[in-house]
Amino acid sequence: MKIELYIAQLLYRYQCVTVPGFGAFLTEIQSAQLNESSNSFFPPKKMIAFNAYLKNNDGLLANHIAQAEKTSYEYAVSAIQFEVFNWKKELQEKGMFTLKNVGELCLNADKNLIFTAFDQTNYLTSSFGLSPFVSPLVKREIFEKQLETIEEKATITLIPEPKERNPYLKYAAIFVLGLGLTGSICYPIYQNQLATQTLIVETSVQKQVQNKIQEATFFIKSPLPAVTLAVKEEKKPYHIMAGAFRNEENAQKILEDLTRLGYKAKRIAPNKNGLFPVLYGSYSTFAEAEKAKLEIQKTHNPEAWILIQSL
């Protein structure tokens, strides 16, 4: 059974697809990209990475294969184990192998797995139908220089209108001057009177408002109850597992030990196998969880691993 087809199908729907006993394929959304040097545009996509430390069976791949092949869960698990055996054998013999539409895995000089993702397939469903494209360079013509040239060439000639002498204009000017002098004297007097009347009206209105405020008395017989707003806690889907214990007392003891050591440890609900999981802590992003996991593996527990699940 070639399980890479089912891995590719799950990458469209989930952030993490674990192959039991081998590793996990992780996805992270990359926003749209612009390459200015080549005028190339790339739509948003899912970037695929590989983590060889996530090997525990979360049931996702086996259940998907069982439903697709219309077979039992146990048979699907056996098929995955057989395929993983073939992968490891091919790595030992050839040093590399390819997963169709997913990527290429090979061993480096230190016998560590190196994963190279393929770019042909975009697993981000919201970008369906979008493909990279190259835009022709936009040529911008400079019109300012042409406009300056036109302005330099254009000549505007002003032709003065002939002046006609009219004796009545002199008397009209004297009359207008007289009106101006009268207005300049009378207008300030009018303005002072208007300001005085306005001040009197405003003072009267303010006194009436103050009297109304002093007379008004308010009593609240039954105050409204206090409103309590519940702040929704941020979801942290990345968790570092300390272990899963069959005995609940052992799980509680590990929780208390980790809390004394300064970890934000907690327990979660028992899993489908009846085990009691204990976490070192939870994180908002995979990068934070990966950094904390490496530190925990170095200083406290080499077997710590990351669980990706919305709790």
C-alpha positions as CSV (number, residue, x, y, z in Angstrom):
1,M,0.0,0.0,0.0
2,K,1.4,3.4,-1.0
3,I,0.4,5.6,1.9
4,E,1.9,8.9,0.5
5,L,-1.4,9.4,-1.3
6,Y,-3.3,9.5,2.0
7,I,-0.6,11.7,3.6
8,A,-1.1,14.2,0.8
9,Q,-4.9,14.1,1.3
10,L,-4.6,14.8,5.0
11,L,-2.1,17.7,4.5
12,Y,-5.0,19.7,2.8
13,R,-7.0,19.4,6.1
14,Y,-4.6,19.3,9.0
15,Q,-1.5,21.0,10.3
16,C,0.2,17.8,11.4
17,V,0.2,14.3,9.8
18,T,2.1,11.8,11.8
19,V,3.4,8.5,10.3
20,P,3.7,6.2,13.4
21,G,7.2,5.0,14.0
22,F,8.7,7.4,11.4
23,G,8.0,11.1,11.9
24,A,5.5,13.8,11.3
25,F,4.8,16.2,8.4
26,L,4.0,19.7,9.7
27,T,2.5,22.6,7.7
28,E,2.7,26.4,8.2
29,I,0.9,29.0,6.2
30,Q,3.1,31.4,4.2
31,S,1.6,34.6,3.0
32,A,1.6,35.8,-0.7
33,Q,5.1,36.6,-2.0
34,L,6.4,39.2,-4.5
35,N,9.8,38.8,-6.2
36,E,10.6,42.3,-7.4
37,S,13.7,41.3,-9.3
38,S,11.7,39.0,-11.6
39,N,8.2,40.6,-11.3
40,S,6.9,37.3,-10.0
41,F,3.9,36.9,-7.8
42,F,3.2,33.8,-5.6
43,P,-0.1,33.1,-3.8
44,P,-0.4,32.1,-0.1
45,K,0.6,28.4,0.5
46,K,1.3,25.8,3.1
47,M,5.0,25.2,3.7
48,I,5.7,21.6,4.7
49,A,8.4,20.5,7.2
50,F,9.4,17.2,8.8
51,N,10.0,16.3,12.4
52,A,11.6,12.9,13.0
53,Y,10.9,13.1,16.8
54,L,7.0,12.9,16.4
55,K,6.5,9.2,16.0
56,N,3.6,8.3,18.3
57,N,0.5,7.1,16.7
58,D,-2.3,9.7,17.0
59,G,-4.7,7.6,14.9
60,L,-5.3,10.2,12.2
61,L,-3.5,8.5,9.3
62,A,-4.6,5.0,10.3
63,N,-8.3,6.0,10.6
64,H,-8.2,7.8,7.3
65,I,-6.7,4.8,5.5
66,A,-9.2,2.5,7.1
67,Q,-12.1,4.6,5.9
68,A,-10.7,5.1,2.4
69,E,-9.8,1.4,2.0
70,K,-13.0,0.2,3.8
71,T,-10.9,-2.0,6.1
72,S,-10.2,-2.3,9.8
73,Y,-8.1,0.1,11.9
74,E,-5.7,-2.7,12.9
75,Y,-5.1,-3.6,9.2
76,A,-4.4,0.1,8.4
77,V,-1.8,0.2,11.3
78,S,-0.1,-2.9,10.0
79,A,0.0,-1.5,6.5
80,I,1.6,1.7,7.8
81,Q,4.2,-0.3,9.8
82,F,5.1,-2.3,6.6
83,E,5.4,0.8,4.5
84,V,7.7,2.5,7.2
85,F,9.8,-0.7,7.2
86,N,10.3,-0.3,3.4
87,W,11.1,3.4,3.7
88,K,13.8,2.7,6.3
89,K,15.2,-0.1,4.2
90,E,15.4,2.1,1.2
91,L,17.1,4.8,3.2
92,Q,19.8,2.3,4.4
93,E,20.4,1.0,0.9
94,K,20.0,4.1,-1.3
95,G,20.3,6.9,1.2
96,M,17.1,8.6,0.0
97,F,13.5,8.0,-1.2
98,T,10.7,10.2,-2.6
99,L,7.1,10.7,-1.5
100,K,5.0,11.7,-4.4
101,N,3.6,15.2,-4.2
102,V,5.1,15.6,-0.7
103,G,8.9,15.7,-0.8
104,E,12.2,13.9,-0.7
105,L,13.9,12.4,2.3
106,C,17.6,11.6,2.5
107,L,20.3,10.8,5.1
108,N,23.1,13.3,5.7
109,A,26.7,12.5,6.8
110,D,25.5,12.2,10.4
111,K,22.7,9.8,9.5
112,N,20.1,12.4,10.2
113,L,16.9,12.7,8.0
114,I,16.8,15.7,5.7
115,F,13.5,16.6,4.1
116,T,13.1,18.7,1.0
117,A,9.5,19.7,0.2
118,F,8.1,19.8,-3.4
119,D,6.7,23.1,-4.6
120,Q,4.4,21.7,-7.3
121,T,1.4,21.2,-5.0
122,N,-0.2,23.9,-2.8
123,Y,-2.0,22.3,0.2
124,L,-3.7,25.6,1.2
125,T,-7.4,25.1,0.2
126,S,-8.1,28.9,0.3
127,S,-5.6,29.4,-2.5
128,F,-7.3,26.8,-4.8
129,G,-7.1,28.0,-8.4
130,L,-4.4,30.5,-7.7
131,S,-1.0,30.0,-9.4
132,P,2.3,31.9,-9.6
133,F,2.5,34.4,-12.5
134,V,5.0,36.9,-13.9
135,S,3.8,40.4,-14.7
136,P,5.3,42.5,-17.5
137,L,7.3,45.5,-16.3
138,V,5.1,48.6,-16.1
139,K,6.6,51.4,-18.2
140,R,5.9,54.8,-16.8
141,E,6.2,57.7,-19.3
142,I,7.3,61.1,-18.0
143,F,4.9,63.8,-19.0
144,E,6.3,66.5,-16.8
145,K,9.2,67.2,-19.2
146,Q,6.8,67.4,-22.1
147,L,4.6,69.8,-20.2
148,E,7.6,72.0,-19.4
149,T,8.6,72.1,-23.1
150,I,5.0,73.2,-24.1
151,E,5.1,75.9,-21.4
152,E,8.4,77.3,-22.6
153,K,7.1,77.5,-26.2
154,A,3.7,79.0,-25.4
155,T,3.6,82.8,-25.4
156,I,0.8,84.7,-23.8
157,T,0.2,88.3,-25.0
158,L,-2.0,90.6,-22.8
159,I,-3.9,93.3,-24.7
160,P,-5.0,96.1,-22.4
161,E,-8.6,97.4,-22.8
162,P,-9.1,101.0,-23.8
163,K,-10.0,103.3,-20.8
164,E,-13.1,105.4,-21.2
165,R,-13.4,108.6,-19.3
166,N,-16.8,109.1,-17.6
167,P,-17.4,112.2,-15.4
168,Y,-20.1,110.4,-13.4
169,L,-17.6,107.9,-12.0
170,K,-16.0,110.7,-9.9
171,Y,-19.3,111.4,-8.1
172,A,-20.1,107.8,-7.6
173,A,-16.7,107.2,-6.0
174,I,-17.4,110.1,-3.5
175,F,-20.8,108.6,-2.6
176,V,-19.3,105.2,-2.0
177,L,-16.5,106.7,0.2
178,G,-19.1,108.5,2.3
179,L,-21.0,105.3,2.8
180,G,-17.8,103.6,3.9
181,L,-17.0,106.2,6.5
182,T,-20.6,106.1,7.9
183,G,-20.4,102.3,8.2
184,S,-17.0,102.3,9.9
185,I,-18.4,104.6,12.6
186,C,-21.8,103.1,13.1
187,Y,-20.9,99.4,12.8
188,P,-18.8,99.2,16.0
189,I,-21.6,100.8,18.0
190,Y,-24.1,98.3,16.7
191,Q,-21.7,95.4,17.5
192,N,-21.3,96.6,21.1
193,Q,-25.0,96.8,21.6
194,L,-25.5,93.3,20.1
195,A,-22.8,91.8,22.4
196,T,-24.4,93.4,25.4
197,Q,-27.8,92.0,24.6
198,T,-26.3,88.6,23.9
199,L,-24.5,88.6,27.3
200,I,-27.7,89.5,29.2
201,V,-29.6,86.6,27.5
202,E,-26.9,84.0,28.1
203,T,-26.6,85.0,31.8
204,S,-30.4,84.6,32.3
205,V,-30.4,81.2,30.6
206,Q,-27.5,80.0,32.7
207,K,-29.2,81.1,35.9
208,Q,-32.4,79.2,34.9
209,V,-30.3,76.0,34.1
210,Q,-28.5,76.2,37.5
211,N,-31.8,76.5,39.3
212,K,-33.3,73.5,37.5
213,I,-30.2,71.4,38.3
214,Q,-30.3,72.4,42.0
215,E,-34.0,71.5,42.2
216,A,-33.6,68.1,40.5
217,T,-32.9,65.2,42.9
218,F,-32.4,61.6,41.7
219,F,-32.8,58.4,43.7
220,I,-31.8,54.9,42.5
221,K,-33.9,52.5,44.6
222,S,-32.7,49.3,42.9
223,P,-29.3,49.6,41.2
224,L,-28.6,47.3,38.3
225,P,-26.4,44.3,39.0
226,A,-22.7,44.5,38.1
227,V,-21.9,43.1,34.7
228,T,-19.1,40.5,34.5
229,L,-17.4,40.0,31.2
230,A,-15.7,36.7,30.5
231,V,-12.4,37.0,28.6
232,K,-12.0,34.1,26.3
233,E,-8.7,32.4,26.9
234,E,-6.3,32.2,23.9
235,K,-6.1,28.7,22.4
236,K,-2.7,27.0,22.6
237,P,-2.8,23.9,20.4
238,Y,0.9,22.9,20.8
239,H,1.7,20.9,24.0
240,I,4.9,19.3,25.2
241,M,4.1,15.8,26.6
242,A,5.8,14.7,29.8
243,G,4.2,11.2,29.6
244,A,0.9,9.3,29.8
245,F,0.4,7.1,32.9
246,R,-2.0,4.2,33.5
247,N,-2.1,5.1,37.2
248,E,-3.8,8.4,38.0
249,E,-1.8,8.8,41.2
250,N,1.5,8.6,39.3
251,A,0.2,11.2,36.8
252,Q,-0.7,13.5,39.7
253,K,2.8,13.0,41.4
254,I,4.6,13.9,38.1
255,L,2.4,17.0,37.8
256,E,3.3,18.2,41.3
257,D,7.0,17.5,40.6
258,L,7.0,19.5,37.4
259,T,5.1,22.3,39.0
260,R,7.8,22.5,41.8
261,L,10.5,22.7,39.1
262,G,8.8,25.8,37.7
263,Y,7.0,24.3,34.6
264,K,3.4,25.4,33.8
265,A,2.5,21.8,33.9
266,K,-1.1,20.5,33.7
267,R,-3.1,17.3,33.2
268,I,-5.6,16.7,30.4
269,A,-8.5,14.3,30.0
270,P,-7.6,10.6,29.7
271,N,-7.1,9.5,26.2
272,K,-8.9,6.7,24.4
273,N,-6.5,4.1,25.8
274,G,-7.4,5.1,29.4
275,L,-4.0,6.7,30.1
276,F,-3.6,10.0,32.0
277,P,-1.5,12.5,30.0
278,V,0.7,15.1,31.8
279,L,2.0,18.2,29.9
280,Y,5.0,20.4,30.6
281,G,3.1,23.3,29.1
282,S,1.1,24.6,26.2
283,Y,2.2,27.1,23.4
284,S,0.5,29.3,20.8
285,T,2.9,28.5,17.9
286,F,4.9,25.5,16.8
287,A,8.1,27.5,16.9
288,E,7.7,28.3,20.7
289,A,6.8,24.7,21.4
290,E,9.8,23.3,19.4
291,K,12.2,25.7,21.3
292,A,10.9,24.7,24.7
293,K,10.9,21.0,23.7
294,L,14.6,21.1,22.8
295,E,15.4,22.8,26.1
296,I,13.4,20.2,28.1
297,Q,15.1,17.3,26.2
298,K,18.5,18.7,27.0
299,T,17.9,19.5,30.7
300,H,15.1,17.2,32.0
301,N,13.5,14.6,29.7
302,P,15.1,13.4,26.4
303,E,11.8,11.6,25.5
304,A,9.6,14.8,25.6
305,W,7.6,15.3,22.4
306,I,5.1,17.8,21.0
307,L,1.3,17.0,20.9
308,I,-0.7,19.1,18.4
309,Q,-4.3,19.2,19.6
310,S,-6.9,21.8,20.5
311,L,-7.8,21.2,24.1
